[in-house]
Amino acid sequence: MMIKKSHRVAIYTRVSTDGQTCANQERELRAVAERKDCEIVQVYTDRGISGAKGRDGRPAFDALCKDAVRREFDIVMAWSVDRLGRSLQDLIAFLSEIHAAGVDLYLHVQGLDTSTPAGKAMFQMLGVFAEFERSLIRERVMAGLARARKLGTKTGNPFGRPKVDAKTETAIKKLLLRGVGTKATAAAVGVGVGTVVRIKRELGIEVQPRPSKASRTA
């Protein structure tokens, strides 16, 4: 690990239920930072929040991203990749955002440190895998469209949804890749939630299933 002295460190911890604690995550990460004689400037904690939620559903994570852009620290430390999100796309989007601000990432369980040559190489490989994942999704979508046409479905829009223009679709993708949630993205761009969900799936971003009618009325 190449975290250097005088580096300003931000720690991010998260647990999915109120019955869990972030204490162990924070203690281990503090120990790493202290061994390197780094200054811990802030600890961001989301308690009782699923990693499947978008950035708008995780207040501490949202604050972390905003402070990273302001360059209020040099490196983000988290216990594991699944504390940051639940998909490869989530990780790539987060890494891209903080790297653009000149901030590095350290993941304790995976031993990933993007301030090292090996960590930078791993980040590049993650980008390759993410692109591969998007390509597979595009291929499946095109195959589905081809099947629909073969079965006689109208070719203009085989799934019966109004198609948004390229500019709107680009705006939706940018918001999603920044971690903005489904409803917030739909409201910001002025489209239906279904359109955002479709584009989210095409990007390979995990879509949280809607609760059943029984659970909503319980």
N, C-alpha and C positions, 0 to 999 in steps of 0.2 A: 504494500500500500504506500503511495507516494504523497499522501496528505502532508503538507509541510507546516512547519511552525508558523505562527502568525496567521494561518488561514482562519477565516471566520466561518463557522460551521452552523448550519441549521439542521435540526433533527426533526424528522417527521415520523409519527407513530399513528397507528390506527387499529382498532378492534371492531369486529362486526356486531357484537352484542354488548349490552350494558353489564352483563355478568362477567365479562372479561376485563383484563387490566392491561394497560400499556406500560406498566412499571418495568417489566423485564426487558422489553424492547429498549426503553429509554436508558435503563441502567447500563446495558451492554454497549450501546452507542456512545454514551457519555464516557465510558471507560476507554473506548478506542480513541475518542477525541482528546481525552486527557493524556493518554500515553504519547500522543503526538504533540502535546502542548498547544492545542488549538483552542481558540476562543469560541465557546458556544454562545451564539448571539440570540437564538430563539428556539423554542421547542413548540412545534405545531402538532396538535393532537385532535384526531376525530374519534370520538367514542360512540359505539353503538351504531356505526354507519357501514353499510355494505360497500365493498370495493367495486361492485357493479354499478354503483351510482356515478353519475357524471360529476364533473368539477363543480357545477352549481349545487349539487346535493351534498358536497363535503366542504363545509365552511373553512376548516383549517387548511385543507389542501388548496383551496382557492386563494387563501391569503398567502400561502407559501409561494404559489406561482406568481402572484402579483409582486411580492417582495423580491423574488428572483429576478424579475424583469428590472426592478429598481437597483439591482446589484447590491442588496443589503447583506449578502454573505457570498462566500466563494465556493462552497460545496454543500450539497444536500446529502444528509446521511439518513438512510432508512434501513429497517431490519431486513426486509425481503422485498422482492419485486411485486409480490401479491399485495403488499401494503399500499402500493401506488395505484394499482388497477387490476383488472381481471383479463386483459387481452394484450397481445403484442402491440396492437395499434395504440392502446393507451400509453404503453411505455415509450414507444417511438415518438408519439406526439409530445409527451412530457419532456423527454430528452432533447428533442429538437428545440423546444421553447427555451429551456434553461441554457442549452449550449449557445443559442443565439445571443444570450445575455452574458456569456462567458462564465457560466456557473457549471461546476462538475457534479457528478453523482457517485455516491458510494453505497453499495448494497451489501450488507454484512453477510447474509447467508450465502449468496451467490459469489461473494468475493469479487464483485465488479467495482472497479474504480476507474472512471473515465478520465482521470488526470494522468493515468499511466499509459504507455504505448500499447500494452495488451488490452487495457480497457477501451481505448479509442478504436482498436481493431475490432473488438467485440461489438461496439456500438455500430460500426460500419456493417458487420455481419448481420446484426439485428435488422438494419435497414434493408439488406438483401432479402432476408426471410420475409419481412413485411411486404415487400414488393411481390415476392413469389406468392404470398397468400392472397394479395389483391388480384394477381393474374388468374389464380385458380377460381376466385369468385367471379371474375369477369367471364371466364370460360363457361362456368356453370350457368350464368345468366344468359349468355348468348345461346347455349345449348337449349335452355328452357324456351327462349323465344323461337328458336328454330322448330322445336317440337310443337309449340302452339300454332305456328303458321302451317305446319304439316297437317295438323288436326283440323285446320279450317278456321282457327280463331282470327279475328280481325288483326291485321299486322300493325296498324297504327299504334295500338296500345292494348296488347293482349291481356293485360291484367285489369283493365277497366278503370285505371286511375288517370287523371289528367297529367300530362307530362309537363314538367316545369322547364323554363328555358335554361340555356347553358349558364348564363350569368347567375341566375338564382341558385342553380345546382352547385356552382363553384362556391358561392357564399355559404351555402349549407355545409359543404365539405370542410371549409376553413373553420367554421364554428365548431363542428364536431371534432375535428382533429386538435382543436385547442382545449377540448374537454368540456365544452358547453353541453348541457343536457338536452334531451329530445324536445321537451315542451318549450324550454327557453329558446332553442334554435328555431322552432316552428313559429313562435311569437315574434322573434326578432326579424325573420325574413318574410313573414306573412303567408305561410303555407300551412297545410294540414299536417298533423302529427304523423299520419300514415306515410306522407311523402318523405319526411325526415327519417322515419324508421326504415323505409326502403333504401335510401341512400346510405344509412348507417350499416345496413347489412351488406351492401355492395362494397363498402370500405373495409368490411371485416371486423367492425366494432361490435362487441357483444351487446345484444338487445335484451334487456331484462323483461321476462314474461309478465304480462298483465295479471294481477291477482284475479282469482276466480270470483264469480258473482257471490258465492257463499261466503268467501273470506272478506269481501268488501262489505257485506251486510252484517257480519258477525259482530 
